[in-house]
Amino acid sequence: MLTVLAQNDFGDTQSDGIAGPLGLFIIVLLVVATVLLIRNMNKRIKRLPEEFPSTEPKDRDHTPTDG
């Protein structure tokens, strides 16, 4: 039982190790996801207006009074 728990099960010691190909697949998947996210963000940024409307009130002289 202890020899099974202490056994090295990494891909470099097994004859049918998949650590290298699985790692490559994960990296490629992350790169593809990053490229798609960047493209989507660029499209959304291009659709933004040049200038947003002001949120300040138009009448600056008028101050609200309490009561």
N, CA, C and O atoms as a GROMACS GRO file, in nm:
protein
  268
    1MET      N    1   0.082  -0.119   0.000
    1MET     CA    2   0.000   0.000   0.000
    1MET      C    3   0.087   0.126   0.000
    1MET      O    4   0.058   0.221  -0.073
    2LEU      N    5   0.194   0.128   0.082
    2LEU     CA    6   0.279   0.245   0.086
    2LEU      C    7   0.356   0.265  -0.043
    2LEU      O    8   0.385   0.379  -0.080
    3THR      N    9   0.390   0.158  -0.112
    3THR     CA   10   0.463   0.174  -0.238
    3THR      C   11   0.373   0.237  -0.344
    3THR      O   12   0.423   0.309  -0.431
    4VAL      N   13   0.245   0.212  -0.340
    4VAL     CA   14   0.153   0.273  -0.436
    4VAL      C   15   0.140   0.422  -0.408
    4VAL      O   16   0.135   0.502  -0.501
    5LEU      N   17   0.134   0.461  -0.281
    5LEU     CA   18   0.122   0.602  -0.246
    5LEU      C   19   0.250   0.679  -0.275
    5LEU      O   20   0.245   0.797  -0.309
    6ALA      N   21   0.365   0.614  -0.262
    6ALA     CA   22   0.492   0.681  -0.283
    6ALA      C   23   0.540   0.674  -0.427
    6ALA      O   24   0.646   0.728  -0.459
    7GLN      N   25   0.465   0.612  -0.514
    7GLN     CA   26   0.508   0.595  -0.653
    7GLN      C   27   0.503   0.729  -0.727
    7GLN      O   28   0.409   0.807  -0.710
    8ASN      N   29   0.603   0.754  -0.808
    8ASN     CA   30   0.610   0.875  -0.888
    8ASN      C   31   0.523   0.856  -1.013
    8ASN      O   32   0.557   0.776  -1.100
    9ASP      N   33   0.412   0.930  -1.022
    9ASP     CA   34   0.321   0.914  -1.134
    9ASP      C   35   0.327   1.030  -1.233
    9ASP      O   36   0.228   1.058  -1.301
   10PHE      N   37   0.438   1.096  -1.241
   10PHE     CA   38   0.450   1.206  -1.337
   10PHE      C   39   0.474   1.152  -1.476
   10PHE      O   40   0.520   1.039  -1.493
   11GLY      N   41   0.444   1.233  -1.576
   11GLY     CA   42   0.452   1.189  -1.715
   11GLY      C   43   0.591   1.150  -1.761
   11GLY      O   44   0.604   1.072  -1.855
   12ASP      N   45   0.696   1.203  -1.697
   12ASP     CA   46   0.831   1.172  -1.743
   12ASP      C   47   0.876   1.032  -1.705
   12ASP      O   48   0.973   0.981  -1.762
   13THR      N   49   0.809   0.968  -1.609
   13THR     CA   50   0.850   0.833  -1.570
   13THR      C   51   0.758   0.725  -1.624
   13THR      O   52   0.794   0.607  -1.622
   14GLN      N   53   0.641   0.762  -1.672
   14GLN     CA   54   0.549   0.663  -1.727
   14GLN      C   55   0.574   0.648  -1.876
   14GLN      O   56   0.615   0.742  -1.943
   15SER      N   57   0.550   0.528  -1.927
   15SER     CA   58   0.572   0.505  -2.069
   15SER      C   59   0.467   0.576  -2.154
   15SER      O   60   0.495   0.614  -2.268
   16ASP      N   61   0.347   0.594  -2.101
   16ASP     CA   62   0.243   0.662  -2.177
   16ASP      C   63   0.209   0.796  -2.113
   16ASP      O   64   0.091   0.829  -2.096
   17GLY      N   65   0.311   0.873  -2.077
   17GLY     CA   66   0.291   1.001  -2.009
   17GLY      C   67   0.223   1.102  -2.100
   17GLY      O   68   0.254   1.112  -2.218
   18ILE      N   69   0.130   1.179  -2.042
   18ILE     CA   70   0.059   1.280  -2.120
   18ILE      C   71   0.082   1.420  -2.065
   18ILE      O   72   0.010   1.512  -2.102
   19ALA      N   73   0.179   1.437  -1.977
   19ALA     CA   74   0.200   1.569  -1.917
   19ALA      C   75   0.239   1.671  -2.023
   19ALA      O   76   0.188   1.783  -2.019
   20GLY      N   77   0.326   1.637  -2.115
   20GLY     CA   78   0.369   1.732  -2.218
   20GLY      C   79   0.257   1.772  -2.312
   20GLY      O   80   0.231   1.891  -2.327
   21PRO      N   81   0.188   1.678  -2.374
   21PRO     CA   82   0.079   1.714  -2.466
   21PRO      C   83  -0.037   1.783  -2.395
   21PRO      O   84  -0.099   1.873  -2.452
   22LEU      N   85  -0.068   1.744  -2.274
   22LEU     CA   86  -0.177   1.807  -2.200
   22LEU      C   87  -0.140   1.951  -2.165
   22LEU      O   88  -0.223   2.041  -2.176
   23GLY      N   89  -0.018   1.973  -2.125
   23GLY     CA   90   0.028   2.109  -2.095
   23GLY      C   91   0.026   2.197  -2.218
   23GLY      O   92  -0.014   2.314  -2.211
   24LEU      N   93   0.067   2.142  -2.332
   24LEU     CA   94   0.063   2.217  -2.458
   24LEU      C   95  -0.080   2.252  -2.494
   24LEU      O   96  -0.107   2.363  -2.538
   25PHE      N   97  -0.172   2.158  -2.477
   25PHE     CA   98  -0.313   2.183  -2.508
   25PHE      C   99  -0.369   2.295  -2.421
   25PHE      O  100  -0.442   2.381  -2.470
   26ILE      N  101  -0.336   2.294  -2.293
   26ILE     CA  102  -0.385   2.398  -2.203
   26ILE      C  103  -0.330   2.534  -2.240
   26ILE      O  104  -0.402   2.633  -2.238
   27ILE      N  105  -0.201   2.540  -2.274
   27ILE     CA  106  -0.140   2.667  -2.314
   27ILE      C  107  -0.202   2.718  -2.442
   27ILE      O  108  -0.232   2.838  -2.452
   28VAL      N  109  -0.223   2.632  -2.540
   28VAL     CA  110  -0.285   2.674  -2.666
   28VAL      C  111  -0.428   2.722  -2.641
   28VAL      O  112  -0.471   2.821  -2.699
   29LEU      N  113  -0.500   2.653  -2.555
   29LEU     CA  114  -0.637   2.692  -2.522
   29LEU      C  115  -0.639   2.830  -2.456
   29LEU      O  116  -0.726   2.912  -2.488
   30LEU      N  117  -0.546   2.857  -2.365
   30LEU     CA  118  -0.539   2.988  -2.301
   30LEU      C  119  -0.502   3.098  -2.400
   30LEU      O  120  -0.555   3.209  -2.392
   31VAL      N  121  -0.412   3.069  -2.493
   31VAL     CA  122  -0.374   3.168  -2.594
   31VAL      C  123  -0.492   3.200  -2.685
   31VAL      O  124  -0.516   3.317  -2.715
   32VAL      N  125  -0.566   3.099  -2.728
   32VAL     CA  126  -0.682   3.121  -2.814
   32VAL      C  127  -0.787   3.204  -2.739
   32VAL      O  128  -0.845   3.296  -2.796
   33ALA      N  129  -0.812   3.172  -2.613
   33ALA     CA  130  -0.910   3.248  -2.535
   33ALA      C  131  -0.866   3.393  -2.518
   33ALA      O  132  -0.949   3.483  -2.525
   34THR      N  133  -0.738   3.416  -2.496
   34THR     CA  134  -0.686   3.552  -2.481
   34THR      C  135  -0.702   3.631  -2.610
   34THR      O  136  -0.742   3.747  -2.607
   35VAL      N  137  -0.671   3.569  -2.724
   35VAL     CA  138  -0.685   3.638  -2.853
   35VAL      C  139  -0.830   3.674  -2.879
   35VAL      O  140  -0.860   3.784  -2.926
   36LEU      N  141  -0.922   3.582  -2.851
   36LEU     CA  142  -1.063   3.610  -2.872
   36LEU      C  143  -1.113   3.722  -2.780
   36LEU      O  144  -1.193   3.806  -2.822
   37LEU      N  145  -1.067   3.724  -2.656
   37LEU     CA  146  -1.106   3.831  -2.565
   37LEU      C  147  -1.053   3.967  -2.610
   37LEU      O  148  -1.123   4.067  -2.601
   38ILE      N  149  -0.929   3.970  -2.658
   38ILE     CA  150  -0.871   4.096  -2.706
   38ILE      C  151  -0.947   4.147  -2.827
   38ILE      O  152  -0.975   4.267  -2.836
   39ARG      N  153  -0.982   4.059  -2.919
   39ARG     CA  154  -1.059   4.100  -3.037
   39ARG      C  155  -1.195   4.155  -2.997
   39ARG      O  156  -1.239   4.257  -3.051
   40ASN      N  157  -1.261   4.090  -2.903
   40ASN     CA  158  -1.391   4.136  -2.858
   40ASN      C  159  -1.381   4.273  -2.790
   40ASN      O  160  -1.465   4.360  -2.814
   41MET      N  161  -1.280   4.292  -2.706
   41MET     CA  162  -1.263   4.421  -2.639
   41MET      C  163  -1.234   4.531  -2.740
   41MET      O  164  -1.285   4.642  -2.726
   42ASN      N  165  -1.153   4.503  -2.842
   42ASN     CA  166  -1.124   4.604  -2.942
   42ASN      C  167  -1.249   4.645  -3.019
   42ASN      O  168  -1.267   4.763  -3.048
   43LYS      N  169  -1.335   4.550  -3.052
   43LYS     CA  170  -1.460   4.583  -3.120
   43LYS      C  171  -1.548   4.671  -3.033
   43LYS      O  172  -1.608   4.766  -3.083
   44ARG      N  173  -1.555   4.640  -2.905
   44ARG     CA  174  -1.639   4.720  -2.814
   44ARG      C  175  -1.581   4.859  -2.794
   44ARG      O  176  -1.657   4.956  -2.784
   45ILE      N  177  -1.450   4.871  -2.786
   45ILE     CA  178  -1.388   5.003  -2.769
   45ILE      C  179  -1.411   5.089  -2.892
   45ILE      O  180  -1.433   5.210  -2.879
   46LYS      N  181  -1.407   5.031  -3.011
   46LYS     CA  182  -1.430   5.108  -3.133
   46LYS      C  183  -1.573   5.159  -3.141
   46LYS      O  184  -1.597   5.262  -3.204
   47ARG      N  185  -1.669   5.090  -3.078
   47ARG     CA  186  -1.808   5.132  -3.082
   47ARG      C  187  -1.840   5.240  -2.979
   47ARG      O  188  -1.949   5.296  -2.983
   48LEU      N  189  -1.750   5.271  -2.889
   48LEU     CA  190  -1.775   5.374  -2.788
   48LEU      C  191  -1.776   5.512  -2.854
   48LEU      O  192  -1.704   5.535  -2.952
   49PRO      N  193  -1.857   5.603  -2.801
   49PRO     CA  194  -1.856   5.740  -2.856
   49PRO      C  195  -1.725   5.812  -2.822
   49PRO      O  196  -1.655   5.775  -2.728
   50GLU      N  197  -1.694   5.914  -2.901
   50GLU     CA  198  -1.572   5.990  -2.877
   50GLU      C  199  -1.576   6.062  -2.742
   50GLU      O  200  -1.477   6.069  -2.670
   51GLU      N  201  -1.696   6.114  -2.709
   51GLU     CA  202  -1.710   6.189  -2.585
   51GLU      C  203  -1.843   6.152  -2.521
   51GLU      O  204  -1.946   6.145  -2.588
   52PHE      N  205  -1.839   6.129  -2.392
   52PHE     CA  206  -1.961   6.095  -2.320
   52PHE      C  207  -2.032   6.223  -2.276
   52PHE      O  208  -1.967   6.324  -2.253
   53PRO      N  209  -2.164   6.219  -2.263
   53PRO     CA  210  -2.236   6.337  -2.215
   53PRO      C  211  -2.196   6.371  -2.072
   53PRO      O  212  -2.164   6.283  -1.991
   54SER      N  213  -2.197   6.499  -2.043
   54SER     CA  214  -2.157   6.546  -1.911
   54SER      C  215  -2.263   6.508  -1.808
   54SER      O  216  -2.383   6.512  -1.837
   55THR      N  217  -2.218   6.472  -1.690
   55THR     CA  218  -2.311   6.438  -1.582
   55THR      C  219  -2.334   6.556  -1.489
   55THR      O  220  -2.411   6.546  -1.394
   56GLU      N  221  -2.265   6.668  -1.515
   56GLU     CA  222  -2.283   6.787  -1.433
   56GLU      C  223  -2.414   6.856  -1.470
   56GLU      O  224  -2.456   6.851  -1.586
   57PRO      N  225  -2.478   6.920  -1.372
   57PRO     CA  226  -2.602   6.993  -1.406
   57PRO      C  227  -2.570   7.113  -1.494
   57PRO      O  228  -2.462   7.173  -1.483
   58LYS      N  229  -2.663   7.148  -1.582
   58LYS     CA  230  -2.640   7.258  -1.677
   58LYS      C  231  -2.642   7.394  -1.607
   58LYS      O  232  -2.570   7.485  -1.648
   59ASP      N  233  -2.723   7.408  -1.503
   59ASP     CA  234  -2.733   7.535  -1.430
   59ASP      C  235  -2.642   7.528  -1.308
   59ASP      O  236  -2.679   7.470  -1.205
   60ARG      N  237  -2.523   7.587  -1.319
   60ARG     CA  238  -2.428   7.581  -1.208
   60ARG      C  239  -2.456   7.688  -1.101
   60ARG      O  240  -2.414   7.672  -0.987
   61ASP      N  241  -2.526   7.794  -1.137
   61ASP     CA  242  -2.549   7.902  -1.042
   61ASP      C  243  -2.652   7.863  -0.937
   61ASP      O  244  -2.648   7.912  -0.824
   62HIS      N  245  -2.743   7.776  -0.972
   62HIS     CA  246  -2.850   7.735  -0.878
   62HIS      C  247  -2.797   7.631  -0.782
   62HIS      O  248  -2.749   7.525  -0.823
   63THR      N  249  -2.807   7.662  -0.653
   63THR     CA  250  -2.768   7.563  -0.552
   63THR      C  251  -2.892   7.520  -0.477
   63THR      O  252  -2.974   7.603  -0.439
   64PRO      N  253  -2.907   7.392  -0.455
   64PRO     CA  254  -3.027   7.346  -0.383
   64PRO      C  255  -3.026   7.393  -0.239
   64PRO      O  256  -2.921   7.397  -0.174
   65THR      N  257  -3.144   7.429  -0.189
   65THR     CA  258  -3.155   7.473  -0.051
   65THR      C  259  -3.228   7.370   0.031
   65THR      O  260  -3.316   7.300  -0.019
   66ASP      N  261  -3.194   7.362   0.154
   66ASP     CA  262  -3.261   7.268   0.243
   66ASP      C  263  -3.389   7.332   0.296
   66ASP      O  264  -3.386   7.446   0.344
   67GLY      N  265  -3.499   7.263   0.288
   67GLY     CA  266  -3.618   7.308   0.354
   67GLY      C  267  -3.723   7.344   0.265
   67GLY      O  268  -3.830   7.385   0.310
   0.00000   0.00000   0.00000
